[in-house]
């Protein structure tokens, strides 16, 4: 994965991703799903160009789920679905992946299980020193990336805002998803338990 400021333009897109997952589960190929999206516009996008772009984003995230995770999503609880939508972001964007391990898990384990906006900004500054690509992001892009992360963490249920402080909590998911994560997926296991299970070097 490479760093991409495209993270700042991402949204939750749960219904869109679920549409793609259902077609993947039926055995359709990427081209067949693309044709269906372009013909039916299930994402309710106004222009063809925007629809093409949305499809590329949504398909990439949906494809980050293995067939086993796809099945767990389609047959899971609403909490399973939220966890796996957040998972697609962490699997697709390196910056989000590193932020989760280096900020969320770190502050949960080593600090007081909470953070403020300034911690996100400090993390961005650290990445600017490590990556010329991140350093070149515009001020607006950096702000959008941080706002997007807050949205994803909040919608995923891993943080809750309380008087200006973001409180970090482990995800509540089904036993089926928890068991799968413990045996098969270190990232998902880390999301559920907030215990580190993989190093950044494994990317």
ABEGO torsion letter per residue (X at the ends): XBBBAAAAABBAGAAAAAAAAAAAAAGBBAAAAAAAAAAAGAAGBABAAAAAAAAAAAAAAAAABBAAAAAAAAABBAAAAAAAAAAAAAAABAAAAAAAAAAAAAAAAABAGBBBAAAAAAAAAAAAAABAAAAABBAAAAAAAAAAAAAAAAAAGABBBBGGBBBBBBBBBBAAAAAAAAAABAAAAAAAAGBBABBAAAX
